[in-house]
Amino acid sequence: MQTKQYTVPAISCQHCVRAVTEEVQKLAGVQAVRVDLPTKVVTVEHSDACSSAAIVAAINEAGYDEVVQH
């Protein structure tokens, strides 16, 4: 199990949280997604079957182009 964090500056409301969570949860190997609205940090717990590139692509698919991986 791996845990990775991504900052998504454009996240600003509960709709944003829901959109990102739903897209990332669709990925194979994702165990948990947490979005901290005040810090704009998305934390993803996943297996090796899920790559960082796939997670960033899912966040992009939710409508957020600027993503910074920690």
Summary of the structure (lengths in Angstrom):
residues: 70
radius of gyration: 10.5
end to end distance: 16.8
largest distance: 30.1
contacts: 205
relative contact order: 0.33
helix: 31%
strand: 30%
